[in-house]
Amino acid sequence: MIATGSHLDSVPGGGAYDGPLGVASALEAVAILKAQGWVPARPIAVCAFAEEEGSRFGMPCLGSRLLAGEITPAAVRVRTDGDGISLEDAWRQAEMDVARMGPDPDRLAAVAAFVELHVEQGLDLEERGQPLAVASAIMAHGRWRLTICGEGNHAGTTPMMGRRDPVVATAAAALAVRDVALGHPSARGTVGRISVTPNGTNVIASRVDAWLDIRAHTDSDVRAQLESTLALIQKCVEAEGCALTVQEESFSPLVSFDVALTTRIAEILDGAPAIPTGAGHDAGVLSAYLPAAMIFVRNPTGVSHAPGETARDEDCEQGALGLAAVLRDLAGTPAS
Ligand SMILES: [Zn+2]
């Protein structure tokens, strides 16, 4: 079996292309092949992986990780979303069988190759003047939850001196994250999510939870950046009289895509360039178990995870035609 597809979920306030373009292009590629009257020598599967962004239940690539057995149903079914709905309940609401949640080694073993088409999340192709690329690698990345506790009190009656304000500590921590990342040319460090308790206008907060996202070219670069970042954050938190606890929520090692498959796809796509990406993908998870590759479609704004994310219609068409040619090649010969 040759599998293709991507995901349909998005991030809060996300764009229209990250994920859905890969699923729509997979369906379009199959339609193109059908219209050509072509019959594959082995089955082609179209996939839409659940919860790729981890926006709802906090675990990126949840669907592909469950399929591969990297996470167990027992560990994730109790995870809840912002409204307190558990993954298990959401699963039922989608009319899916909870008993079937979990690894499927037989299905995974039947997949000879997985190709994920995705909108590019940068300006590389726009700068090169080319519509399509293949992915060479996915940068290593991790997510950590920082909990900063201080002392809640009245915003009007509490003197400025002696306050233990976790929001002030978090502001300094966010600057520290940026400053450390600036010192590592290929690295990224971001605080994009903050939860303030109790979140009142006239209240000094008692606690802040902030999520730290770090990415770099190697696993050890990420660890080294984390270490220097946390050392600096610890100082910021202590200076404000607050306390810091750190919990690792996920760590995704560097992914190098299958070289033979990627080279073959690049040739079919008329010598498309190979570019690395800083974003995680289901293809990255699956690459540990089977040959996986990605096709990127040019994004003229370079914006992703925001409404400005886009792709020109003619480039999307090139992508679907390219994917169809790739499927025709990969599924054109019977499994050996
Ligand atoms: Zn995506």
Boltz pocket constraint, residues with backbone or C-beta under 6 A from the ligand:
constraints:
  - pocket:
      binder: B
      contacts: [[A, 7], [A, 18], [A, 19], [A, 52], [A, 118], [A, 280], [A, 281]]
      max_distance: 6.0
